Amino acid sequence: MSCLFNSLSHFVHEAPQAIRGRICDYLAGDPELVDDMSASLVVALETNGLPLERYVAHMRSPSTWGGAIEIRAFVQLWRRPVRVWVIRTRRWIEFPCSGESAGPECKISWTGGHYEPMR
């Protein structure tokens, strides 16, 4: 299982695979993810044109790593802001909620290859 989904499960008390499944189902519906951009457009920009359907099918694999797209979807689904501490740059990346939050902020660290929940 991807360390991102394991990390997020610490904050919402759901199994990592269930979180992955909900996020993949959500992305498959091509929701607006960022600044009026649909998931299909964000995925195409981030992956050199990979179609959303192929991206989601690949993301459903337990061995596929999650990243910023999945964090953004998590924020929208669970209404929880996420802050990622990037260890290499010693800076935060913010994933805020639009509207009212349903819970406290989730803080995770990222080495560039591994996510870990911050307690």
Stockholm file with secondary structure:
# STOCKHOLM 1.0

chainA/1-119         MSCLFNSLSHFVHEAPQAIRGRICDYLAGDPELVDDMSASLVVALETNGLPLERYVAHMRSPSTWGGAIEIRAFVQLWRRPVRVWVIRTRRWIEFPCSGESAGPECKISWTGGHYEPMR
#=GR chainA/1-119 SS CCHHHHHHHHHHCSCHHHHHHHHHHHHHTCCEEETTEEHHHHHHHHTTSCCHHHHHHHHTSTTSCCCHHHHHHHHHHHTCCEEEEETTTTEEEEECCSSCCSSCCEEEEECSSCEEECC
#=GC SS_cons         CCHHHHHHHHHHCSCHHHHHHHHHHHHHTCCEEETTEEHHHHHHHHTTSCCHHHHHHHHTSTTSCCCHHHHHHHHHHHTCCEEEEETTTTEEEEECCSSCCSSCCEEEEECSSCEEECC
//
